[in-house]
Amino acid sequence: MKKISEGRASVLLIVCCLFWGLSFPLMPLVKAGFKTLEPGMGEAALGATANAWRFLAAGLLLMIPAMFSRRRFTRVEIRAGSALGLTFGSGMFLQILGLAWVVPSVSGMVTAMPVLLAPIAQAFLLRRPVEIKIWFAAGIAIAGCLVLALGPSGSQTAGSFVVPAPFPFAGEIATFGSAIFFTAHILLIDHYGPRCEATALTALMFLVVGLGSLCAALVFGAGPLHTPAAAAVLLSNPTWLWAMLILIVLSSVVAMWVMNRAQHSLSPARAAVLYTLEPVFAVVFSLMLGQENLTLKTLLGGSLIIGAAFISSRD
């Protein structure tokens, strides 16, 4: 897969961040729909179920053009799709689990931790130099994440789906775990991206995530949510249906195809800094949907991260 210009790749990754930011307030809506069917079901089962439905549908949707464009997948694509699916699926599970216990802005900001982890991995694992300005931007971004993650937020509204955490900082810890897997995902795209076709790679990745999530959901006792009767109830709910369709088409198929096509044209460190724009969009959409209030802490943390993205993007 040919590389594209760094400027074009940067614009495409910002579009990815826009669609991913939209997913933060939509995922709680989807989980709430599942919870109406089984009120006593745990957050892990609900999260795995939401990911199973979302990514199996996305994978099947992308498999259509992938199959028409080739007779079979290459060994590299199968290996890459499996590796990307495992890292991305693990990250998504921890992220959606954390979203049960923190508001979308905090989840989005902690998810942006690859802005620090990716440069470290690039420098010490890949043995590729990282510019001084990237290190500086990463430090500013991590400060913004800490501002948002520590202490009471004061931003939760009556329209929020956040539930009490089982122990202090449970949501932040789960979300930080997702950031580690997302960092591995960024490094794997950098490794496999030039050797794989984007549609095939993304379709295989989605199917691995979806099947893994389905197995996890069944292990956690979410079997009653995977029946024709449950599907009929959910599909008759317009709010749930639109939220799920947006997650499948925009936040999954479009965003991840673009990521797999464009990210390998940039260094992992630079891409990670651009991904810090994702939580900014998460805050905007969360405010628009009335899931949280705008607070001074949100403004301060968001401003630090936007500043970090600006510094790192300057030539």
C-alpha positions as a printed NumPy array, in Angstrom:
array([[  0.   ,   0.   ,   0.   ],
       [  1.566,   3.268,  -1.154],
       [  2.261,   6.08 ,   1.259],
       [  0.509,   9.42 ,   0.824],
       [  1.77 ,  12.904,   1.622],
       [  2.19 ,  13.756,   5.311],
       [ -0.181,  16.723,   4.967],
       [ -2.953,  14.609,   3.474],
       [ -2.369,  11.847,   5.993],
       [ -2.621,  14.356,   8.857],
       [ -5.959,  15.697,   7.564],
       [ -7.333,  12.163,   7.196],
       [ -6.338,  11.238,  10.753],
       [ -8.083,  14.364,  12.055],
       [-11.243,  13.122,  10.3  ],
       [-10.755,   9.799,  12.106],
       [-10.581,  11.678,  15.411],
       [-13.843,  13.44 ,  14.596],
       [-15.697,  10.156,  14.092],
       [-14.031,   8.49 ,  17.087],
       [-14.94 ,  11.472,  19.265],
       [-18.56 ,  10.958,  18.288],
       [-18.368,   7.351,  19.512],
       [-17.708,   8.36 ,  23.141],
       [-21.201,   9.705,  23.911],
       [-22.871,   7.16 ,  21.577],
       [-21.443,   4.018,  23.19 ],
       [-23.238,   4.681,  26.519],
       [-26.49 ,   5.068,  24.548],
       [-25.964,   1.687,  22.911],
       [-25.105,   0.038,  26.232],
       [-28.175,   1.61 ,  27.832],
       [-30.332,  -0.055,  25.169],
       [-28.879,  -3.455,  26.02 ],
       [-29.321,  -2.762,  29.722],
       [-33.057,  -2.131,  29.334],
       [-33.379,  -5.769,  28.243],
       [-31.248,  -7.161,  31.095],
       [-31.106,  -4.546,  33.928],
       [-28.984,  -6.717,  36.199],
       [-26.279,  -7.495,  33.663],
       [-22.717,  -6.407,  34.496],
       [-20.761,  -3.718,  32.697],
       [-18.242,  -6.181,  31.242],
       [-21.01 ,  -8.241,  29.609],
       [-22.711,  -5.111,  28.252],
       [-19.462,  -3.711,  26.87 ],
       [-18.463,  -6.954,  25.178],
       [-21.942,  -7.285,  23.691],
       [-21.903,  -3.756,  22.276],
       [-18.494,  -4.37 ,  20.702],
       [-19.59 ,  -7.742,  19.292],
       [-22.628,  -6.281,  17.517],
       [-20.734,  -3.212,  16.315],
       [-17.634,  -4.865,  14.907],
       [-19.217,  -8.012,  13.493],
       [-21.571,  -5.786,  11.51 ],
       [-18.68 ,  -3.543,  10.437],
       [-16.577,  -6.549,   9.436],
       [-19.335,  -8.127,   7.357],
       [-20.023,  -4.779,   5.706],
       [-16.364,  -4.322,   4.697],
       [-15.977,  -7.959,   3.692],
       [-18.193,  -7.348,   0.65 ],
       [-15.786,  -4.987,  -1.17 ],
       [-12.79 ,  -6.921,   0.186],
       [-14.007, -10.193,  -1.385],
       [-14.886,  -8.546,  -4.703],
       [-11.405,  -7.033,  -4.984],
       [ -9.492, -10.333,  -4.522],
       [ -9.717, -14.115,  -4.629],
       [ -8.073, -14.665,  -1.263],
       [ -6.303, -12.829,   1.554],
       [ -2.522, -12.965,   1.782],
       [ -0.76 , -14.524,   4.755],
       [  0.57 , -11.122,   5.783],
       [ -2.956,  -9.65 ,   5.747],
       [ -4.315, -12.522,   7.847],
       [ -1.461, -12.184,  10.332],
       [ -1.795,  -8.394,  10.427],
       [ -5.584,  -8.485,  10.752],
       [ -5.338, -10.931,  13.647],
       [ -2.692,  -8.881,  15.475],
       [ -4.542,  -5.604,  14.941],
       [ -7.831,  -7.204,  15.954],
       [ -6.411,  -8.545,  19.222],
       [ -4.837,  -5.246,  20.271],
       [ -7.713,  -3.068,  19.107],
       [-10.373,  -5.403,  20.549],
       [ -8.67 ,  -5.486,  23.943],
       [ -8.365,  -1.706,  23.911],
       [-12.003,  -1.226,  22.938],
       [-13.21 ,  -3.587,  25.685],
       [-11.27 ,  -1.737,  28.386],
       [-12.323,   1.633,  26.984],
       [-16.042,   0.845,  26.98 ],
       [-15.708,  -0.693,  30.451],
       [-14.092,   2.522,  31.686],
       [-16.83 ,   4.611,  30.045],
       [-19.28 ,   3.108,  32.53 ],
       [-17.436,   4.848,  35.375],
       [-16.195,   8.157,  33.928],
       [-17.745,  10.869,  31.753],
       [-16.802,  10.874,  28.037],
       [-14.372,  13.799,  28.302],
       [-12.26 ,  12.042,  30.96 ],
       [-12.369,   8.766,  29.023],
       [-11.332,  10.538,  25.853],
       [ -8.447,  12.315,  27.507],
       [ -7.034,   9.202,  29.21 ],
       [ -7.42 ,   7.312,  25.926],
       [ -5.088,   9.94 ,  24.438],
       [ -2.182,   8.605,  26.545],
       [ -0.526,   7.05 ,  23.459],
       [  0.71 ,  10.601,  22.853],
       [  3.318,   9.764,  25.495],
       [  3.553,   5.995,  25.07 ],
       [  4.065,   6.027,  21.28 ],
       [  7.144,   8.31 ,  21.303],
       [  8.683,   6.168,  24.055],
       [  8.037,   3.012,  22.024],
       [  9.335,   4.635,  18.835],
       [ 12.547,   5.724,  20.521],
       [ 13.354,   2.634,  22.611],
       [ 11.633,  -0.252,  20.785],
       [ 11.807,   0.814,  17.142],
       [ 15.107,   2.674,  17.617],
       [ 13.817,   5.595,  15.546],
       [ 14.575,   9.168,  16.663],
       [ 11.793,  11.375,  18.047],
       [ 11.968,  15.131,  17.576],
       [ 12.41 ,  17.313,  20.658],
       [  9.162,  19.139,  19.906],
       [  7.28 ,  15.809,  20.006],
       [  8.614,  15.078,  23.499],
       [  7.664,  18.602,  24.576],
       [  4.178,  18.262,  23.101],
       [  3.749,  14.868,  24.764],
       [  4.563,  16.385,  28.163],
       [  1.961,  19.114,  27.692],
       [ -0.624,  16.57 ,  26.543],
       [ -0.039,  14.308,  29.541],
       [ -0.531,  17.314,  31.818],
       [ -3.877,  17.919,  30.146],
       [ -4.86 ,  14.277,  30.684],
       [ -3.997,  14.498,  34.368],
       [ -6.006,  17.704,  34.812],
       [ -9.089,  15.955,  33.474],
       [ -8.59 ,  12.59 ,  35.15 ],
       [ -7.783,  13.64 ,  38.729],
       [-10.307,  14.897,  41.257],
       [-14.09 ,  15.378,  40.965],
       [-15.053,  16.606,  37.531],
       [-18.26 ,  18.481,  38.325],
       [-19.256,  17.915,  34.72 ],
       [-21.683,  14.999,  35.022],
       [-25.289,  15.872,  34.159],
       [-28.658,  14.245,  34.688],
       [-28.362,  12.916,  31.125],
       [-25.154,  11.05 ,  31.899],
       [-24.977,   7.234,  31.862],
       [-22.079,   7.063,  34.333],
       [-22.543,   4.631,  37.246],
       [-20.556,   4.492,  40.534],
       [-17.14 ,   2.852,  40.133],
       [-16.387,  -0.332,  42.134],
       [-13.239,   1.326,  43.528],
       [-11.518,   4.729,  43.211],
       [-10.198,   5.545,  39.715],
       [-11.516,   2.262,  38.282],
       [-12.636,   4.043,  35.125],
       [ -9.328,   5.822,  34.664],
       [ -7.342,   2.603,  35.258],
       [ -9.407,   0.617,  32.733],
       [ -9.113,   3.414,  30.193],
       [ -5.359,   3.687,  30.695],
       [ -5.134,  -0.046,  30.021],
       [ -6.96 ,   0.574,  26.747],
       [ -4.4  ,   3.264,  25.892],
       [ -1.593,   0.711,  26.197],
       [ -3.315,  -1.595,  23.713],
       [ -4.054,   1.322,  21.369],
       [ -0.361,   2.231,  21.444],
       [  0.491,  -1.313,  20.368],
       [ -2.124,  -0.943,  17.648],
       [ -0.445,   2.238,  16.348],
       [  2.932,   0.463,  16.199],
       [  1.451,  -2.533,  14.386],
       [ -0.151,  -0.323,  11.728],
       [  3.219,   1.318,  11.198],
       [  4.713,  -2.171,  10.723],
       [  2.04 ,  -3.856,   8.6  ],
       [  0.342,  -0.923,   6.841],
       [  2.73 ,  -0.632,   3.866],
       [  2.361,  -4.371,   3.11 ],
       [ -1.431,  -4.722,   3.309],
       [ -4.45 ,  -3.487,   1.382],
       [ -6.558,  -1.24 ,   3.636],
       [ -9.988,  -2.788,   2.978],
       [ -8.834,  -6.366,   3.51 ],
       [ -6.82 ,  -5.445,   6.592],
       [ -9.691,  -3.526,   8.199],
       [-12.299,  -6.192,   7.422],
       [-10.184,  -8.95 ,   8.967],
       [ -9.405,  -6.782,  11.993],
       [-13.103,  -6.105,  12.582],
       [-14.033,  -9.791,  12.363],
       [-11.354, -10.71 ,  14.916],
       [-12.591,  -7.96 ,  17.258],
       [-16.233,  -8.945,  16.773],
       [-15.713, -12.675,  17.301],
       [-13.472, -12.092,  20.307],
       [-16.025,  -9.734,  21.819],
       [-18.819, -12.231,  21.201],
       [-16.899, -14.962,  23.021],
       [-16.215, -12.601,  25.927],
       [-19.876, -11.561,  26.062],
       [-21.026, -15.172,  26.291],
       [-18.437, -15.935,  28.977],
       [-19.706, -12.947,  31.001],
       [-23.289, -14.234,  30.754],
       [-24.685, -12.025,  27.996],
       [-26.342, -14.892,  26.104],
       [-29.898, -13.45 ,  26.508],
       [-28.814, -10.345,  24.562],
       [-27.8  , -12.399,  21.523],
       [-31.214, -13.696,  20.478],
       [-33.645, -12.775,  17.67 ],
       [-36.114, -11.49 ,  20.27 ],
       [-33.539,  -9.109,  21.764],
       [-32.536,  -7.918,  18.291],
       [-36.182,  -7.216,  17.384],
       [-36.66 ,  -5.044,  20.473],
       [-33.454,  -3.087,  19.955],
       [-33.978,  -2.522,  16.23 ],
       [-37.412,  -1.06 ,  16.969],
       [-35.8  ,   1.597,  19.198],
       [-34.948,   4.567,  16.898],
       [-32.433,   6.143,  19.301],
       [-30.535,   2.897,  19.783],
       [-30.652,   2.069,  16.08 ],
       [-29.287,   5.416,  14.924],
       [-26.546,   5.349,  17.566],
       [-25.473,   1.864,  16.498],
       [-25.578,   2.702,  12.78 ],
       [-23.363,   5.757,  13.302],
       [-20.931,   3.668,  15.35 ],
       [-20.797,   0.975,  12.66 ],
       [-20.542,   3.178,   9.567],
       [-18.704,   6.337,  10.653],
       [-16.824,   5.458,  13.859],
       [-15.819,   1.987,  12.644],
       [-15.876,   1.342,   8.89 ],
       [-14.934,   4.826,   7.674],
       [-12.641,   5.87 ,  10.543],
       [-10.669,   2.631,  10.814],
       [-10.311,   2.194,   7.04 ],
       [ -8.91 ,   5.729,   6.831],
       [ -6.595,   5.057,   9.786],
       [ -5.236,   1.856,   8.243],
       [ -4.785,   3.647,   4.905],
       [ -3.169,   6.872,   6.126],
       [ -1.367,   6.357,   9.432],
       [  1.687,   4.506,   8.114],
       [  2.575,   7.638,   6.117],
       [  3.479,   9.334,   9.416],
       [  5.768,   8.331,  12.266],
       [  4.004,   6.616,  15.213],
       [  4.912,   9.531,  17.501],
       [  3.469,  12.178,  15.196],
       [  0.321,  10.144,  14.559],
       [ -0.195,   9.69 ,  18.302],
       [ -0.049,  13.445,  18.855],
       [ -2.71 ,  13.984,  16.171],
       [ -4.883,  11.374,  17.886],
       [ -5.05 ,  13.621,  20.945],
       [ -7.654,  15.613,  19.007],
       [-10.045,  12.68 ,  19.496],
       [-10.958,  13.657,  23.089],
       [-11.534,  17.242,  22.01 ],
       [-14.243,  16.02 ,  19.656],
       [-15.5  ,  13.681,  22.399],
       [-16.049,  16.688,  24.67 ],
       [-17.828,  18.663,  21.941],
       [-20.251,  15.854,  21.1  ],
       [-20.802,  14.996,  24.767],
       [-21.742,  18.619,  25.464],
       [-24.049,  18.707,  22.449],
       [-25.867,  15.573,  23.632],
       [-26.182,  16.887,  27.201],
       [-24.147,  14.123,  28.836],
       [-21.898,  16.554,  30.74 ],
       [-21.34 ,  20.226,  31.485],
       [-18.483,  22.441,  30.394],
       [-16.245,  23.152,  33.398],
       [-13.031,  25.086,  33.971],
       [-11.164,  21.797,  34.38 ],
       [-12.457,  20.545,  31.039],
       [-11.396,  23.793,  29.366],
       [ -7.937,  23.711,  30.933],
       [ -7.233,  20.061,  30.134],
       [ -8.581,  20.368,  26.611],
       [ -6.601,  23.542,  25.948],
       [ -3.362,  21.867,  27.019],
       [ -3.948,  18.958,  24.661],
       [ -4.918,  21.192,  21.739],
       [ -1.743,  23.176,  22.374],
       [  0.299,  19.97 ,  22.313],
       [ -1.229,  18.954,  18.974],
       [ -0.489,  22.414,  17.553],
       [  3.161,  22.327,  18.664],
       [  3.819,  18.869,  17.265],
       [  2.196,  19.61 ,  13.896],
       [  4.359,  22.643,  13.15 ],
       [  7.164,  22.047,  10.674]])
